[in-house]
Amino acid sequence: MTASVYARALGERFGMLHPELQRWFGSTTTVRAAGIFDEAGSRRRWMRPLLRVTARFGILMAEHGRRVPFEVEMTPVGASTIATRRVLHFSRTDRILSDTTRVARGRLIDSFAGGRLQVEMVPDVADGALIVRSARARLMLGRYPLPVPTPRVHLRHAWDADAAHHTIDVSVSIPVLGEVFGYRGQFTAKDA
């Protein structure tokens, strides 16, 4: 059986994840979940015109809300890539965030906008939780990479044993500006 993208990226550290996270990230078949983001989007209103543009490419979004229902689906694409699709149900509209993730040299490469934006991420495990931080970003001009300033992306995916659900906290920050986008909440796997 082929190891999942996350199992390959983490190597021996994969076994340090909470068993429920090992089930979720170790799956080599499609997994689905539904949950609620306690907060999602950007609190910075002045950033919203730029975020409306990025939303067209499935990258970030201009909306901001609390208690936002969402679904997530992770689907293997071949043996080395996972496609992730998140649908957030804001009060006035639905927004889709989608990316693909593959492994290169023990790091995760998240690709957005059909691969035109790639963010290299460093995965780790702390207290049974998956921790992922951005390392560098690049725009792909055809097959040529163009390094771009890298936002600070921090993801923490954990298991809340008392509530028996997954927790997720993602923050995208830019030096000097602070957090410009994020989402945090909880979800329950439909199948894993």
Order of alpha helices (4+ residues) and beta strands (2+ residues): alpha-alpha-beta-alpha-beta-beta-beta-beta-beta-beta-beta-beta-beta-beta
